[in-house]
């Protein structure tokens, strides 16, 4: 699932770059998982939801991934974390 560029960076042994690549990979995985959860629960997502998720901080993604379990609406899942 990792891009060719990311694999090359990791193979070259640049620790500072490797950390960035790994962090970005984890963020992409969180976004992907949340989108799948929301689609399963609420159906197709409107464009605003995808944009909000794509630009969210990791802490927001974590909070939303918990809310999806019992929130009644998509909007209630994606409210700003408290």
DSSP file (Angstrom, degrees, kcal/mol; ACC not computed):
  #  RESIDUE AA STRUCTURE BP1 BP2  ACC     N-H-->O    O-->H-N    N-H-->O    O-->H-N    TCO  KAPPA ALPHA  PHI   PSI    X-CA   Y-CA   Z-CA
    1    1 A X              0   0    0      0, 0.0     2,-0.2     0, 0.0     0, 0.0   0.000 360.0 360.0 360.0 -17.3    0.0    0.0    0.0
    2    2 A X        -     0   0    0      1,-0.1     5,-0.0     2,-0.1    23,-0.0  -0.560 360.0-110.4 -79.1 140.1    3.1    2.2    0.4
    3    3 A X     >  -     0   0    0     -2,-0.2     4,-2.3     1,-0.1     5,-0.2  -0.214  22.2-114.3 -67.2 159.5    4.1    4.3   -2.7
    4    4 A X  H  > S+     0   0    0      1,-0.2     4,-2.3     2,-0.2     5,-0.2   0.903 118.3  53.7 -58.9 -42.5    7.2    3.5   -4.6
    5    5 A X  H  > S+     0   0    0      1,-0.2     4,-2.3     2,-0.2    -1,-0.2   0.925 108.6  48.6 -58.9 -46.2    8.7    6.8   -3.5
    6    6 A X  H  > S+     0   0    0      1,-0.2     4,-2.3     2,-0.2    -1,-0.2   0.893 110.1  51.7 -62.7 -40.2    8.0    6.1    0.1
    7    7 A X  H  X S+     0   0    0     -4,-2.3     4,-2.2     1,-0.2    -1,-0.2   0.899 109.7  49.8 -63.5 -40.3    9.6    2.6   -0.2
    8    8 A X  H  X S+     0   0    0     -4,-2.3     4,-1.8     2,-0.2    -2,-0.2   0.905 109.5  51.0 -65.3 -41.9   12.7    4.2   -1.8
    9    9 A X  H  X>S+     0   0    0     -4,-2.3     5,-1.1     1,-0.2     4,-0.6   0.936 112.1  46.7 -60.9 -46.6   13.0    6.8    1.0
   10   10 A X  H ><5S+     0   0    0     -4,-2.3     3,-0.9     1,-0.2    -1,-0.2   0.886 110.8  52.7 -63.5 -38.0   12.8    4.1    3.6
   11   11 A X  H 3<5S+     0   0    0     -4,-2.2    -1,-0.2     1,-0.2    -2,-0.2   0.808 101.4  60.5 -68.5 -30.1   15.4    1.9    1.8
   12   12 A X  H 3<5S-     0   0    0     -4,-1.8    -1,-0.2    -3,-0.2    -2,-0.2   0.619 107.3-126.2 -75.6 -11.9   17.9    4.8    1.6
   13   13 A X  T <<5 +     0   0    0     -3,-0.9     2,-1.1    -4,-0.6    -3,-0.1   0.812  51.6 155.9  75.8  30.1   18.0    4.9    5.4
   14   14 A X     >< -     0   0    0     -5,-1.1     4,-3.0     1,-0.2     3,-0.3  -0.777  25.1-165.2 -87.7  99.0   17.1    8.6    5.9
   15   15 A X  H  > S+     0   0    0     -2,-1.1     4,-2.1     1,-0.2    -1,-0.2   0.869  83.7  50.0 -58.7 -40.4   15.7    8.5    9.4
   16   16 A X  H  > S+     0   0    0      1,-0.2     4,-1.2     2,-0.2    -1,-0.2   0.880 115.9  42.8 -68.0 -35.4   14.1   11.9    9.4
   17   17 A X  H  > S+     0   0    0     -3,-0.3     4,-2.7     2,-0.2    -2,-0.2   0.886 110.4  56.4 -74.1 -39.1   12.4   11.2    6.1
   18   18 A X  H  X S+     0   0    0     -4,-3.0     4,-2.6     1,-0.2    -2,-0.2   0.896 105.0  52.1 -60.0 -40.2   11.4    7.7    7.1
   19   19 A X  H  X S+     0   0    0     -4,-2.1     4,-2.3    -5,-0.2    -1,-0.2   0.899 110.6  48.0 -63.1 -40.3    9.6    9.1   10.2
   20   20 A X  H  X S+     0   0    0     -4,-1.2     4,-2.6     2,-0.2     5,-0.2   0.927 111.9  49.2 -66.0 -44.8    7.6   11.5    8.0
   21   21 A X  H  X S+     0   0    0     -4,-2.7     4,-2.2     1,-0.2    -2,-0.2   0.918 112.2  48.2 -61.6 -44.0    6.7    8.8    5.5
   22   22 A X  H  X S+     0   0    0     -4,-2.6     4,-2.3    -5,-0.2    -1,-0.2   0.919 111.5  49.8 -64.4 -42.9    5.6    6.5    8.2
   23   23 A X  H  X S+     0   0    0     -4,-2.3     4,-2.3     1,-0.2    -2,-0.2   0.919 111.2  48.8 -62.2 -44.2    3.5    9.2    9.9
   24   24 A X  H  X S+     0   0    0     -4,-2.6     4,-2.4     1,-0.2    -1,-0.2   0.881 110.2  52.6 -63.7 -37.1    1.8   10.1    6.6
   25   25 A X  H  X S+     0   0    0     -4,-2.2     4,-2.0    -5,-0.2    -2,-0.2   0.906 109.1  48.4 -64.2 -42.0    1.1    6.5    6.0
   26   26 A X  H  X S+     0   0    0     -4,-2.3     4,-2.4     2,-0.2    -2,-0.2   0.905 110.6  51.7 -64.5 -40.8   -0.6    6.1    9.3
   27   27 A X  H  X S+     0   0    0     -4,-2.3     4,-2.5     1,-0.2    -2,-0.2   0.924 109.2  49.9 -62.0 -44.4   -2.6    9.2    8.7
   28   28 A X  H  X S+     0   0    0     -4,-2.4     4,-2.6     1,-0.2    -1,-0.2   0.886 110.2  51.1 -61.5 -38.9   -3.8    7.8    5.3
   29   29 A X  H  X S+     0   0    0     -4,-2.0     4,-2.4     2,-0.2    -1,-0.2   0.904 109.9  49.2 -65.7 -41.2   -4.8    4.6    7.0
   30   30 A X  H  X S+     0   0    0     -4,-2.4     4,-2.5     2,-0.2     5,-0.2   0.933 112.8  47.3 -62.6 -45.6   -6.8    6.4    9.7
   31   31 A X  H  X S+     0   0    0     -4,-2.5     4,-2.5     1,-0.2    -2,-0.2   0.938 112.9  48.7 -60.8 -47.9   -8.6    8.5    7.0
   32   32 A X  H  X S+     0   0    0     -4,-2.6     4,-2.1     1,-0.2    -1,-0.2   0.907 112.2  48.2 -60.1 -44.3   -9.3    5.4    4.9
   33   33 A X  H  X S+     0   0    0     -4,-2.4     4,-2.4     2,-0.2    -1,-0.2   0.917 111.7  49.1 -64.9 -44.0  -10.7    3.4    7.8
   34   34 A X  H  X S+     0   0    0     -4,-2.5     4,-2.8     1,-0.2     5,-0.2   0.920 110.2  51.2 -63.8 -42.5  -12.9    6.2    9.0
   35   35 A X  H  X S+     0   0    0     -4,-2.5     4,-2.6     1,-0.2     5,-0.2   0.919 110.5  48.8 -60.7 -43.3  -14.3    6.7    5.6
   36   36 A X  H  X S+     0   0    0     -4,-2.1     4,-2.2     2,-0.2    -1,-0.2   0.912 112.0  49.1 -63.1 -41.7  -15.1    3.0    5.3
   37   37 A X  H  X S+     0   0    0     -4,-2.4     4,-2.0     2,-0.2    -2,-0.2   0.932 113.1  46.6 -61.9 -46.0  -16.8    3.0    8.7
   38   38 A X  H  X S+     0   0    0     -4,-2.8     4,-3.5     1,-0.2     5,-0.4   0.898 112.1  50.1 -65.9 -40.4  -18.9    6.1    7.8
   39   39 A X  H  X S+     0   0    0     -4,-2.6     4,-1.9    -5,-0.2    -1,-0.2   0.899 110.2  50.9 -64.1 -39.5  -19.9    4.7    4.4
   40   40 A X  H  < S+     0   0    0     -4,-2.2    -1,-0.2    -5,-0.2    -2,-0.2   0.892 120.1  35.5 -63.8 -38.9  -20.9    1.4    6.0
   41   41 A X  H  < S+     0   0    0     -4,-2.0    -2,-0.2    -5,-0.2    -1,-0.2   0.885 135.5  17.5 -83.2 -41.0  -23.1    3.2    8.6
   42   42 A X  H  < S-     0   0    0     -4,-3.5    -3,-0.2     1,-0.3    -2,-0.2   0.442  96.7-127.3-117.4  -2.2  -24.5    6.2    6.6
   43   43 A X  S  < S+     0   0    0     -4,-1.9    -1,-0.3    -5,-0.4    -2,-0.1  -0.494  70.1   8.8  86.3-160.3  -24.0    5.3    2.9
   44   44 A X  S    S-     0   0    0     -2,-0.2     2,-0.3     1,-0.1     0, 0.0  -0.253  78.4-128.2 -57.9 138.6  -22.3    7.6    0.4
   45   45 A X        -     0   0    0      1,-0.1    -1,-0.1     2,-0.0     2,-0.1  -0.680  16.4-119.5 -91.4 141.5  -20.6   10.6    2.0
   46   46 A X    >>  -     0   0    0     -2,-0.3     4,-1.5     1,-0.1     3,-1.0  -0.403  32.0-106.9 -71.3 157.3  -21.2   14.1    0.8
   47   47 A X  H 3> S+     0   0    0      1,-0.3     4,-2.2     2,-0.2     5,-0.2   0.845 117.5  60.1 -54.9 -37.2  -18.2   16.0   -0.5
   48   48 A X  H 3> S+     0   0    0      1,-0.2     4,-2.3     2,-0.2    -1,-0.3   0.870 103.4  51.9 -61.8 -34.8  -18.0   18.2    2.6
   49   49 A X  H <> S+     0   0    0     -3,-1.0     4,-2.5     2,-0.2    -1,-0.2   0.926 108.9  49.1 -68.3 -44.4  -17.5   15.2    4.8
   50   50 A X  H  X S+     0   0    0     -4,-1.5     4,-2.4     1,-0.2    -2,-0.2   0.896 112.6  48.5 -61.0 -40.2  -14.6   13.8    2.7
   51   51 A X  H  X S+     0   0    0     -4,-2.2     4,-1.4     2,-0.2    -1,-0.2   0.912 111.1  49.7 -66.4 -42.8  -12.9   17.2    2.7
   52   52 A X  H  < S+     0   0    0     -4,-2.3     4,-0.2    -5,-0.2    -2,-0.2   0.915 113.5  46.1 -63.1 -42.4  -13.3   17.6    6.5
   53   53 A X  H >< S+     0   0    0     -4,-2.5     3,-1.3     1,-0.2    -2,-0.2   0.912 109.1  55.0 -66.0 -43.2  -11.9   14.1    7.1
   54   54 A X  H 3< S+     0   0    0     -4,-2.4    -1,-0.2     1,-0.3    -2,-0.2   0.791 114.3  40.2 -62.6 -28.4   -9.0   14.6    4.7
   55   55 A X  T 3< S+     0   0    0     -4,-1.4    -1,-0.3    -3,-0.2    -2,-0.2   0.298  92.2 119.0-103.8   8.9   -7.9   17.8    6.5
   56   56 A X    <   -     0   0    0     -3,-1.3     2,-0.1    -4,-0.2   -25,-0.1  -0.384  65.2-114.9 -79.4 152.4   -8.5   16.5   10.1
   57   57 A X    >>  -     0   0    0     -2,-0.1     4,-2.1     1,-0.1     3,-0.5  -0.461  32.8-108.3 -75.0 155.1   -5.9   16.2   12.8
   58   58 A X  H 3> S+     0   0    0      1,-0.2     4,-2.2     2,-0.2     5,-0.2   0.860 119.1  56.4 -55.2 -37.1   -5.1   12.7   14.0
   59   59 A X  H 3> S+     0   0    0      1,-0.2     4,-2.1     2,-0.2    -1,-0.2   0.877 107.0  49.1 -65.2 -36.0   -6.9   13.4   17.3
   60   60 A X  H <> S+     0   0    0     -3,-0.5     4,-2.9     2,-0.2     5,-0.2   0.916 109.3  52.2 -67.6 -42.8  -10.1   14.3   15.5
   61   61 A X  H  X S+     0   0    0     -4,-2.1     4,-2.2     1,-0.2    -2,-0.2   0.903 110.1  49.4 -59.3 -40.9   -9.9   11.2   13.4
   62   62 A X  H  X S+     0   0    0     -4,-2.2     4,-1.1     2,-0.2    -1,-0.2   0.934 112.2  47.3 -64.7 -45.8   -9.6    9.1   16.5
   63   63 A X  H >X S+     0   0    0     -4,-2.1     4,-2.1     1,-0.2     3,-0.6   0.926 113.0  48.5 -61.4 -45.4  -12.5   10.8   18.2
   64   64 A X  H 3X S+     0   0    0     -4,-2.9     4,-2.0     1,-0.2    -1,-0.2   0.864 104.5  59.3 -64.9 -35.7  -14.7   10.5   15.1
   65   65 A X  H 3< S+     0   0    0     -4,-2.2    -1,-0.2    -5,-0.2    -2,-0.2   0.785 109.9  44.4 -66.3 -24.4  -13.9    6.8   14.8
   66   66 A X  H X< S+     0   0    0     -4,-1.1     3,-1.3    -3,-0.6     4,-0.4   0.866 110.2  54.0 -81.9 -40.4  -15.3    6.2   18.3
   67   67 A X  H >X S+     0   0    0     -4,-2.1     4,-2.3     1,-0.3     3,-1.5   0.814  92.5  72.6 -62.7 -30.5  -18.4    8.4   17.7
   68   68 A X  T 3< S+     0   0    0     -4,-2.0    -1,-0.3     1,-0.3    -2,-0.1   0.748  86.7  67.6 -59.8 -20.8  -19.3    6.4   14.5
   69   69 A X  T <4 S+     0   0    0     -3,-1.3    -1,-0.3    -4,-0.2    -2,-0.2   0.836 122.8   4.8 -69.5 -32.5  -20.3    3.5   16.8
   70   70 A X  T <4 S+     0   0    0     -3,-1.5    -2,-0.2    -4,-0.4     2,-0.2   0.414  90.8 120.7-137.0   3.6  -23.3    5.3   18.4
   71   71 A X     <  -     0   0    0     -4,-2.3     6,-0.1     1,-0.1     3,-0.0  -0.491  53.6-143.9 -71.1 139.7  -23.9    8.7   16.7
   72   72 A X  S    S+     0   0    0     -2,-0.2     2,-0.3     1,-0.1    -1,-0.1   0.754  77.4  25.3 -77.6 -23.3  -27.3    9.0   15.1
   73   73 A X  S  > S-     0   0    0      1,-0.1     4,-1.2    -3,-0.0     5,-0.1  -0.931  75.1-116.6-138.5 160.8  -26.2   11.1   12.1
   74   74 A X  H  > S+     0   0    0     -2,-0.3     4,-2.1     1,-0.2     3,-0.4   0.904 116.2  56.1 -59.6 -42.5  -23.1   11.8   10.0
   75   75 A X  H  4 S+     0   0    0      1,-0.2    -1,-0.2     2,-0.2     4,-0.2   0.869 104.2  52.3 -60.2 -37.8  -23.2   15.4   11.1
   76   76 A X  H  4 S+     0   0    0      1,-0.2     3,-0.5     2,-0.2    -1,-0.2   0.791 108.9  51.3 -71.9 -26.0  -23.0   14.3   14.8
   77   77 A X  H  < S+     0   0    0     -4,-1.2    -2,-0.2    -3,-0.4    -1,-0.2   0.927 111.9  45.8 -69.3 -45.6  -20.0   12.2   14.1
   78   78 A X  S  < S+     0   0    0     -4,-2.1    -1,-0.2    -5,-0.1    -2,-0.2   0.166  79.0 124.8 -93.6  19.1  -18.1   14.9   12.4
   79   79 A X  S    S-     0   0    0     -3,-0.5     3,-0.1    -4,-0.2    -3,-0.0  -0.441  79.1 -81.2 -68.4 154.7  -18.7   17.7   14.8
   80   80 A X        -     0   0    0      1,-0.1    -1,-0.1    -2,-0.1    -2,-0.0  -0.289  54.8-100.1 -59.4 139.2  -15.5   19.3   16.1
   81   81 A X              0   0    0      1,-0.1    -1,-0.1    -3,-0.1   -21,-0.1  -0.280 360.0 360.0 -60.5 143.3  -13.9   17.3   18.9
   82   82 A X              0   0    0     -3,-0.1    -1,-0.1     0, 0.0    -2,-0.1   0.451 360.0 360.0 -91.4 360.0  -14.5   18.7   22.3
